[in-house]
């Protein structure tokens, strides 16, 4: 399967929750979004566990982030948006060097970010979820931001498939949330 096909599948899978919400009452239920966050964690942990640590700093192409940087970015964005855009409490992250250079460090980073984001999501009141916010220049309801985080995380995670293929390895199996 070509990389563009994998990315297209990821984009469509990421868009599905938002499209389903539009067909209903306009809001993706919090319970669904909690499952989506846990799915993101599961995907990123599977990526981190499947790649040999010696290849964490390897790039599939010179232009992209290395494997660890890409997984780190995919996870970090969820924490950043939950903190900065959704006004969660201050986010304290593990050491970046440890996160990028060891399996244990990257796993810890992923778990800290998704524990934090899950806490922000679970703590939002129904009224807060209906408020409008600005996500990188786009105005949208707060509840929709969680769908956008999901789309971004899965899209970013899909980009490391090239790292697995470059090294003759299969990426972790695709799973539905």
Secondary structure per residue as TSV (DSSP state, phi and psi in degrees):
chain	resnum	aa	ss	phi	psi
A	1	X	-	360.0	132.0
A	2	X	-	-72.2	152.9
A	3	X	H	-56.7	-39.4
A	4	X	H	-64.1	-33.6
A	5	X	H	-67.7	-41.3
A	6	X	H	-63.7	-43.3
A	7	X	H	-65.6	-39.5
A	8	X	H	-62.2	-43.5
A	9	X	H	-60.9	-42.9
A	10	X	H	-62.1	-42.3
A	11	X	H	-64.6	-44.7
A	12	X	H	-65.2	-40.6
A	13	X	H	-64.6	-37.8
A	14	X	H	-69.1	-32.4
A	15	X	H	-77.5	-22.8
A	16	X	H	-56.3	-44.4
A	17	X	H	-60.5	-42.3
A	18	X	H	-65.4	-39.5
A	19	X	H	-66.1	-38.8
A	20	X	H	-63.5	-38.3
A	21	X	H	-65.1	-39.4
A	22	X	H	-64.2	-30.2
A	23	X	H	-75.1	-22.1
A	24	X	T	-94.2	-130.2
A	25	X	T	-87.1	9.2
A	26	X	S	94.6	-7.2
A	27	X	S	-127.4	127.7
A	28	X	-	-72.5	121.1
A	29	X	-	-58.6	144.1
A	30	X	H	-54.1	-40.1
A	31	X	H	-60.6	-38.9
A	32	X	H	-66.3	-41.4
A	33	X	H	-69.4	-32.8
A	34	X	H	-63.1	-43.7
A	35	X	H	-63.0	-37.4
A	36	X	H	-63.5	-43.1
A	37	X	H	-61.8	-43.2
A	38	X	H	-66.3	-33.1
A	39	X	H	-65.5	-42.5
A	40	X	H	-58.5	-46.0
A	41	X	H	-58.4	-47.8
A	42	X	H	-59.3	-44.6
A	43	X	H	-63.0	-47.8
A	44	X	H	-67.4	-38.2
A	45	X	H	-65.3	-38.9
A	46	X	H	-63.7	-39.5
A	47	X	H	-62.4	-49.9
A	48	X	H	-60.3	-40.0
A	49	X	H	-72.4	-30.4
A	50	X	H	-82.4	-23.7
A	51	X	S	-90.0	127.7
A	52	X	-	-59.5	138.4
A	53	X	G	-55.8	-33.1
A	54	X	G	-63.4	-16.5
A	55	X	G	-105.0	7.7
A	56	X	T	-60.2	-32.1
A	57	X	T	-99.8	12.1
A	58	X	-	-85.5	141.9
A	59	X	-	-108.3	140.3
A	60	X	S	-71.9	-34.8
A	61	X	S	-138.5	155.3
A	62	X	T	-60.4	-28.7
A	63	X	T	-78.2	-22.1
A	64	X	S	-93.0	170.7
A	65	X	-	-67.3	157.6
A	66	X	-	-74.8	172.5
A	67	X	H	-53.5	-53.2
A	68	X	H	-63.6	-40.5
A	69	X	H	-61.7	-39.6
A	70	X	H	-67.6	-44.6
A	71	X	H	-65.9	-41.8
A	72	X	H	-58.3	-46.6
A	73	X	H	-62.5	-43.7
A	74	X	H	-57.8	-43.0
A	75	X	H	-74.8	-46.9
A	76	X	H	-58.4	-35.3
A	77	X	H	-61.2	-37.9
A	78	X	H	-61.0	-44.2
A	79	X	H	-67.9	-42.8
A	80	X	H	-61.0	-48.3
A	81	X	I	-65.1	-41.5
A	82	X	I	-61.6	-36.0
A	83	X	I	-81.7	-55.2
A	84	X	I	-80.1	-43.3
A	85	X	I	-86.9	-42.0
A	86	X	S	-94.4	4.8
A	87	X	-	61.9	39.2
A	88	X	-	-70.2	170.4
A	89	X	S	-63.3	170.5
A	90	X	-	-57.4	137.7
A	91	X	-	-101.6	125.1
A	92	X	-	-109.1	117.4
A	93	X	-	-106.4	152.9
A	94	X	-	-65.7	164.5
A	95	X	-	-55.7	129.1
A	96	X	H	-63.9	-43.0
A	97	X	H	-59.4	-43.6
A	98	X	H	-66.3	-36.5
A	99	X	H	-66.5	-35.6
A	100	X	H	-88.7	-14.5
A	101	X	H	-117.2	2.9
A	102	X	-	-148.1	150.1
A	103	X	H	-62.0	-44.6
A	104	X	H	-62.0	-40.7
A	105	X	H	-66.3	-42.5
A	106	X	H	-67.7	-40.3
A	107	X	H	-61.0	-44.2
A	108	X	H	-61.7	-44.6
A	109	X	H	-58.8	-48.9
A	110	X	H	-57.4	-47.3
A	111	X	H	-65.9	-41.1
A	112	X	H	-61.5	-46.0
A	113	X	H	-62.5	-46.9
A	114	X	H	-76.4	-26.7
A	115	X	H	-63.1	-45.6
A	116	X	H	-62.5	-52.4
A	117	X	H	-60.7	-41.0
A	118	X	H	-60.5	-39.3
A	119	X	H	-64.7	-40.5
A	120	X	H	-63.9	-47.2
A	121	X	H	-60.5	-48.6
A	122	X	H	-66.4	-24.9
A	123	X	H	-87.1	-6.7
A	124	X	-	-75.3	133.5
A	125	X	-	-76.9	159.1
A	126	X	H	-55.8	-36.9
A	127	X	H	-65.8	-42.8
A	128	X	H	-63.4	-37.2
A	129	X	H	-66.1	-26.1
A	130	X	H	-87.9	-11.7
A	131	X	S	-63.7	157.8
A	132	X	E	-97.8	141.4
A	133	X	E	-135.5	173.3
A	134	X	E	-112.7	116.5
A	135	X	E	-109.3	99.5
A	136	X	T	50.4	47.9
A	137	X	T	91.3	-3.3
A	138	X	E	-111.1	127.3
A	139	X	E	-84.2	131.9
A	140	X	E	-160.3	161.0
A	141	X	E	-67.9	148.3
A	142	X	H	-54.4	-40.8
A	143	X	H	-58.4	-33.9
A	144	X	H	-71.1	-26.4
A	145	X	H	-57.3	-37.6
A	146	X	H	-63.9	-35.4
A	147	X	H	-67.6	-37.4
A	148	X	H	-67.0	-38.9
A	149	X	H	-59.5	-44.4
A	150	X	H	-59.7	-48.2
A	151	X	H	-59.1	-45.4
A	152	X	H	-62.4	-47.4
A	153	X	H	-61.0	-47.3
A	154	X	H	-67.2	-38.0
A	155	X	H	-62.4	-46.8
A	156	X	H	-65.0	-40.9
A	157	X	H	-63.8	-37.1
A	158	X	H	-62.4	-25.6
A	159	X	T	-70.2	-21.6
A	160	X	T	-83.2	-3.5
A	161	X	H	-56.5	-36.8
A	162	X	H	-59.6	-34.1
A	163	X	H	-64.5	-41.3
A	164	X	H	-65.3	-48.0
A	165	X	H	-62.6	-41.6
A	166	X	H	-56.4	-34.1
A	167	X	T	-99.0	16.0
A	168	X	T	70.1	24.6
A	169	X	-	-116.8	151.2
A	170	X	-	-84.5	140.2
A	171	X	-	-72.7	168.3
A	172	X	-	-55.1	152.1
A	173	X	-	-63.5	144.7
A	174	X	-	-67.8	138.4
A	175	X	-	-134.3	149.8
A	176	X	-	-89.5	153.1
A	177	X	-	-85.1	360.0
